[in-house]
């Protein structure tokens, strides 16, 4: 069957959140499809969708439902055919897919590291006791307090621009952002220090863009196959299997990063209590085709190390 490519008369509708970073990711997706199929920009339409996570900015994500708040409305529009594909930051994606949707296209992964942002000091170790760190990430909060229990952590919701503005206003002494987001936005002038994954393991799937589609849309599936990055796919398979195995019963700070060495995959993971008082880390490796099994094995090993009550603890 001949593939039906989008045209200016019937453009491919790309659903996305409306933040500058989300739009940059949608434009990157559009650009890769344009190049792969020699299509004009007019063959695509970027559709901005406001999610619950975007609307509710005055409470922590944990208090209003977690990661799915950034995807629910977008996925509803995808299922109703209001859009044809959805572009997501993979670290925001729940591990369970709604029935009828598939997430199997990933763009080449950007820098996975966290960035320490401050105009006052260059790194976390230089902060004075009692200094305030602004972050909305449960994972970063726990990692910071595990390393520096003498610091204070303030809730820091909002997009990249909002958080940088809060920092300028003195709401906190520093914050953390993903290097990938800063790079995609071209924010080269933001004072930052990239943190090695050996010092601070990033969020699962950090730096990766995923493109979601309807399971029965054969034409879109063929198009997305042309821009899918296989290496990123293997890495996220392991990381998301690790996350899925751990998140079955509760929400807890989780970090994970998979890297490839030729035909083998190496996965490192970490779980922490929200107050940073306890942490467990480990690693697993094996052939690429066992990526999901590697993720599950590491999750089970860390769960055993943590004990039965670790995941039931709440701050």
MOFEN-V529200 format. One record per helix or strand of 3 or more residues. SS is the DSSP state (H for helix, E for strand). FROM is the first residue (numbers start at 1). TO is the last residue. Records with the same first field share a line. If there is no record, write none. Layout:
BEGIN
SS: FROM-TO ; FROM-TO
END
This chain:
BEGIN
E: 12-16 ; 44-48 ; 85-89 ; 101-106 ; 114-117 ; 132-134 ; 152-154 ; 174-178 ; 192-195 ; 209-214 ; 253-261 ; 264-272 ; 279-287
H: 20-37 ; 41-43 ; 52-55 ; 61-64 ; 67-70 ; 72-79 ; 90-92 ; 124-126 ; 138-147 ; 160-168 ; 179-185 ; 218-225 ; 230-246 ; 288-306 ; 310-312
END
